[in-house]
Amino acid sequence: MPLHQYHFNASISSSSSTFLAPPSAFASSSRTQNFSLPLRNSEICRCVATPQEAKTPTGASLLPVSPSFFSSSAIMYLRIAYKTSVSRNANIGKLQAGYLFPEVARRRNAHKEKYPDAQVISLGIGDTTEPIPDVITSSMSKHIFQKCQALSTLEGYSGYGAEQGEKSLRAAIRSTFYADLGINDDDIFVSDGAKCDISRLQVVFGSDVTMAVQDPSYPAYVDSSVIMGQTGQFQKDVEKYANIEYMNCTPVNGFFPDLSKSARTDIIFFCSPNNPTGAAATREQLTRLVQFAKDNGSIIVYDSAYAMYMSDDNPRSIFEIPGAREVAIETSSFSKYAGFTGVRLGWTVVPKELLFSDGFPVARDFNRVVCTCFNGASNIAQAGGLACLSPEGLKAMREVIGFYKENTEIIVDTFNSLGFKVYGGRNAPYVWVHFPGRSSWEVFAEILEKTHVVTTPGSGFGPGGEGFVRVSAFGHRANVLEACKRFRQLYK
Ligand SMILES: Cc1ncc(COP(=O)(O)O)c(C=O)c1O
């Protein structure tokens, strides 16, 4: 019988104290119940970053499992009935905790359980909240209707599309975002999102490269690097993985790293406008970054997922910088432009001029990985992408972005009026609030406990984020206003 058809006989216990901490006195202090579930092995482990086996008083092994699987905030433990002989990937074992945003969600759920009547407002994980503009969804519906009609006929049926994306969409992305920047349609690979492409790029680079990130940074860069085996162990004293160059980005250096102090690495992940700090690099700073990469023979992976949020006259693409095509890849997304976080559509630009040390084009290896690990974005999502890039779609996207930018102003004004130092916001949907001398998780917990508002602790983005909290502008207006009212009450 295949493994997924087994019913695991499990004893279940919960611990809501410390994330993934095994229960110390299992029998006496924890709720227990017997149950039988049709679980797949993969589901048991999916969200567990560092499973630590616990023991029952009789010595039986217990495995911590995803709380979200049980729709509960508590950590659950399954009695292990059977183990395979396959060793766990040691690189995944290096990861410290759950991916940041599931952990924030877990704490939000725990809070909701604790205060079932509270109106919890989420300005935390940075998911979009406003409806996808009608001009885009109508086009998608039309496409689905036509496609479905065709798919049910012999003549109209089609299966896989081009792994790299539909020609018309690649052309529309180029002409909308890269006109006059020397990028060709076939340099653009349409995907199911920037996060997925970040991991595919890591597969292209392999485990032998060194990498640098802005500190703080979007967690997918570091976590995918750890999973690929590019790093050493996590060093608890400095809160960093060995073998990653953390390029400190703070108010002191204007959130742009001091490149004279940055060690050479093969790969440099750089995000502008930045998640989480909201900082956007200037033309002059990006020119220095490109020169730094060129001097060191490095490749920049430039994440422009928030470029359309830019108000200042900073580059929206790394390819606005002369010479960037020889040293940079750019990844981007429809997620935060069109509310496509669930639809899933993004793209990555790999110029033909970008070569490995042996002269082999990076684009050809990326193409190879895309064809092996991915089979192209859904044609329905791509129809939505095309609609986004029509004149009406672009106008509608700008309106939604404008709405979130107004939210940003409300949040910035609130914290400014309370005397906090506030960064970001102007070029990104994130507000980076400084709480000097305080732990980010402590401030996150204080805000959640006292205002029922979920934010994101800055230290979750790297040690450079300690002492900051990120407040996302993705929220309904009424919720943002209510959250700000509560912030004013808490910090008046
Ligand atoms: C900087 C950055 N890059 C990439 C992503 C992921 O984008 P996608 O939804 O296209 O995977 C996010 C999402 O929050 C992000 O903040």
The ligand as a Tripos MOL2 file, in Angstrom:
@<TRIPOS>MOLECULE
LIG
   16    16     1     0     0
SMALL
NO_CHARGES

@<TRIPOS>ATOM
      1 C1         11.1120   41.3630   -2.4030 C.3       1 LIG1
      2 C2         10.1610   40.3040   -2.8110 C.ar      1 LIG1
      3 N1         10.4840   39.4890   -3.8160 N.ar      1 LIG1
      4 C3          9.6620   38.5160   -4.2010 C.ar      1 LIG1
      5 C4          8.4620   38.3010   -3.5640 C.ar      1 LIG1
      6 C5          7.6010   37.1520   -3.9820 C.3       1 LIG1
      7 O1          6.8780   37.4590   -5.0790 O.3       1 LIG1
      8 P1          5.9410   36.3690   -5.7730 P.3       1 LIG1
      9 O2          4.6010   36.5000   -5.1410 O.co2     1 LIG1
     10 O3          5.9580   36.7850   -7.2080 O.co2     1 LIG1
     11 O4          6.5420   35.0370   -5.5850 O.co2     1 LIG1
     12 C6          8.0920   39.1260   -2.5110 C.ar      1 LIG1
     13 C7          6.8130   38.8930   -1.8270 C.2       1 LIG1
     14 O5          6.5110   39.4120   -0.8110 O.2       1 LIG1
     15 C8          8.9570   40.1530   -2.1200 C.ar      1 LIG1
     16 O6          8.6680   40.9430   -1.1010 O.3       1 LIG1
@<TRIPOS>BOND
     1     1     2 1
     2     2     3 ar
     3     2    15 ar
     4     3     4 ar
     5     4     5 ar
     6     5     6 1
     7     5    12 ar
     8     6     7 1
     9     7     8 1
    10     8     9 2
    11     8    10 1
    12     8    11 1
    13    12    13 1
    14    12    15 ar
    15    13    14 2
    16    15    16 1
@<TRIPOS>SUBSTRUCTURE
     1 LIG1         1 GROUP 0 **** ****
